[in-house]
Amino acid sequence: MIASEALIWYSKEEMKKAAAHPTTRSSLGKADLTVGDIAVQFLDTTWRIAVPVTIGAVLGIVADRTLDSKPWLTLLGTVAGFVLAGVLIKRQLDAVLREEDS
Protein backbone atom coordinates (compact mmCIF):
# COMPACT_ATOMS: atom_id res chain seq x y z
CA MET A 1 0.00 0.00 0.00
CA ILE A 2 1.34 3.39 -0.96
CA ALA A 3 1.58 5.86 1.92
CA SER A 4 -0.51 8.44 0.09
CA GLU A 5 -3.33 5.90 -0.28
CA ALA A 6 -3.45 5.46 3.48
CA LEU A 7 -4.05 9.16 4.08
CA ILE A 8 -7.56 10.55 4.23
CA TRP A 9 -7.98 13.92 2.57
CA TYR A 10 -10.80 16.28 3.48
CA SER A 11 -12.00 19.32 1.60
CA LYS A 12 -12.06 22.75 3.23
CA GLU A 13 -15.85 22.63 3.31
CA GLU A 14 -15.85 19.33 5.20
CA MET A 15 -13.29 20.67 7.68
CA LYS A 16 -15.41 23.79 8.28
CA LYS A 17 -18.50 21.64 8.85
CA ALA A 18 -16.61 19.42 11.29
CA ALA A 19 -15.25 22.43 13.20
CA ALA A 20 -18.68 24.07 13.39
CA HIS A 21 -20.48 20.90 14.44
CA PRO A 22 -20.58 20.70 18.24
CA THR A 23 -19.62 17.51 19.97
CA THR A 24 -22.56 16.62 22.15
CA ARG A 25 -22.33 15.19 25.61
CA SER A 26 -25.98 14.23 25.89
CA SER A 27 -25.28 11.51 28.45
CA LEU A 28 -24.13 14.21 30.86
CA GLY A 29 -26.87 16.65 29.94
CA LYS A 30 -24.33 19.48 29.68
CA ALA A 31 -23.85 22.24 27.14
CA ASP A 32 -22.36 21.36 23.77
CA LEU A 33 -18.58 21.38 23.46
CA THR A 34 -17.14 22.55 20.14
CA VAL A 35 -13.81 21.79 18.55
CA GLY A 36 -12.89 25.45 19.11
CA ASP A 37 -13.51 25.08 22.86
CA ILE A 38 -11.18 22.10 22.98
CA ALA A 39 -8.51 23.96 20.98
CA VAL A 40 -8.68 26.92 23.38
CA GLN A 41 -8.23 24.58 26.36
CA PHE A 42 -5.17 22.98 24.72
CA LEU A 43 -3.63 26.39 24.01
CA ASP A 44 -4.39 27.50 27.56
CA THR A 45 -2.68 24.39 28.90
CA THR A 46 0.33 24.89 26.62
CA TRP A 47 1.22 28.34 27.95
CA ARG A 48 0.74 27.12 31.52
CA ILE A 49 3.51 24.60 30.93
CA ALA A 50 5.88 26.50 28.62
CA VAL A 51 6.04 29.90 30.31
CA PRO A 52 6.96 28.88 33.89
CA VAL A 53 9.51 26.28 32.76
CA THR A 54 11.15 28.69 30.31
CA ILE A 55 11.27 31.55 32.80
CA GLY A 56 12.63 29.28 35.54
CA ALA A 57 15.36 27.93 33.27
CA VAL A 58 16.36 31.38 31.99
CA LEU A 59 16.49 32.83 35.50
CA GLY A 60 18.58 29.84 36.57
CA ILE A 61 21.01 30.33 33.69
CA VAL A 62 21.40 34.03 34.48
CA ALA A 63 21.92 33.28 38.18
CA ASP A 64 24.45 30.53 37.38
CA ARG A 65 26.46 32.87 35.17
CA THR A 66 26.36 35.61 37.78
CA LEU A 67 27.21 33.41 40.77
CA ASP A 68 29.40 30.89 38.89
CA SER A 69 27.41 27.93 40.24
CA LYS A 70 26.74 26.00 37.03
CA PRO A 71 24.44 23.95 36.66
CA TRP A 72 22.72 23.98 40.04
CA LEU A 73 20.62 27.13 39.82
CA THR A 74 19.58 26.25 36.27
CA LEU A 75 18.35 22.88 37.50
CA LEU A 76 16.64 24.49 40.48
CA GLY A 77 14.93 27.09 38.27
CA THR A 78 13.76 24.43 35.82
CA VAL A 79 12.36 22.22 38.59
CA ALA A 80 10.65 25.25 40.15
CA GLY A 81 9.14 26.02 36.73
CA PHE A 82 7.78 22.48 36.43
CA VAL A 83 6.28 22.69 39.92
CA LEU A 84 4.63 26.01 39.11
CA ALA A 85 3.35 24.54 35.82
CA GLY A 86 1.81 21.65 37.76
CA VAL A 87 0.06 24.08 40.11
CA LEU A 88 -1.28 26.10 37.16
CA ILE A 89 -2.56 22.96 35.41
CA LYS A 90 -4.25 21.81 38.63
CA ARG A 91 -5.99 25.19 38.94
CA GLN A 92 -7.13 24.98 35.33
CA LEU A 93 -8.48 21.46 35.83
CA ASP A 94 -10.32 22.51 39.00
CA ALA A 95 -11.90 25.45 37.16
CA VAL A 96 -13.07 23.22 34.30
CA LEU A 97 -14.53 20.68 36.73
CA ARG A 98 -16.33 23.45 38.66
CA GLU A 99 -17.74 24.80 35.40
CA GLU A 100 -19.01 21.34 34.42
CA ASP A 101 -20.68 20.88 37.81
CA SER A 102 -22.61 24.13 37.55
C-alpha positions in Angstrom: 0.0 0.0 0.0 1.3 3.4 -1.0 1.6 5.9 1.9 -0.5 8.4 0.1 -3.3 5.9 -0.3 -3.4 5.5 3.5 -4.0 9.2 4.1 -7.6 10.6 4.2 -8.0 13.9 2.6 -10.8 16.3 3.5 -12.0 19.3 1.6 -12.1 22.8 3.2 -15.9 22.6 3.3 -15.8 19.3 5.2 -13.3 20.7 7.7 -15.4 23.8 8.3 -18.5 21.6 8.8 -16.6 19.4 11.3 -15.3 22.4 13.2 -18.7 24.1 13.4 -20.5 20.9 14.4 -20.6 20.7 18.2 -19.6 17.5 20.0 -22.6 16.6 22.2 -22.3 15.2 25.6 -26.0 14.2 25.9 -25.3 11.5 28.4 -24.1 14.2 30.9 -26.9 16.7 29.9 -24.3 19.5 29.7 -23.8 22.2 27.1 -22.4 21.4 23.8 -18.6 21.4 23.5 -17.1 22.6 20.1 -13.8 21.8 18.5 -12.9 25.5 19.1 -13.5 25.1 22.9 -11.2 22.1 23.0 -8.5 24.0 21.0 -8.7 26.9 23.4 -8.2 24.6 26.4 -5.2 23.0 24.7 -3.6 26.4 24.0 -4.4 27.5 27.6 -2.7 24.4 28.9 0.3 24.9 26.6 1.2 28.3 27.9 0.7 27.1 31.5 3.5 24.6 30.9 5.9 26.5 28.6 6.0 29.9 30.3 7.0 28.9 33.9 9.5 26.3 32.8 11.2 28.7 30.3 11.3 31.6 32.8 12.6 29.3 35.5 15.4 27.9 33.3 16.4 31.4 32.0 16.5 32.8 35.5 18.6 29.8 36.6 21.0 30.3 33.7 21.4 34.0 34.5 21.9 33.3 38.2 24.5 30.5 37.4 26.5 32.9 35.2 26.4 35.6 37.8 27.2 33.4 40.8 29.4 30.9 38.9 27.4 27.9 40.2 26.7 26.0 37.0 24.4 23.9 36.7 22.7 24.0 40.0 20.6 27.1 39.8 19.6 26.3 36.3 18.4 22.9 37.5 16.6 24.5 40.5 14.9 27.1 38.3 13.8 24.4 35.8 12.4 22.2 38.6 10.6 25.2 40.2 9.1 26.0 36.7 7.8 22.5 36.4 6.3 22.7 39.9 4.6 26.0 39.1 3.4 24.5 35.8 1.8 21.7 37.8 0.1 24.1 40.1 -1.3 26.1 37.2 -2.6 23.0 35.4 -4.2 21.8 38.6 -6.0 25.2 38.9 -7.1 25.0 35.3 -8.5 21.5 35.8 -10.3 22.5 39.0 -11.9 25.5 37.2 -13.1 23.2 34.3 -14.5 20.7 36.7 -16.3 23.4 38.7 -17.7 24.8 35.4 -19.0 21.3 34.4 -20.7 20.9 37.8 -22.6 24.1 37.6 
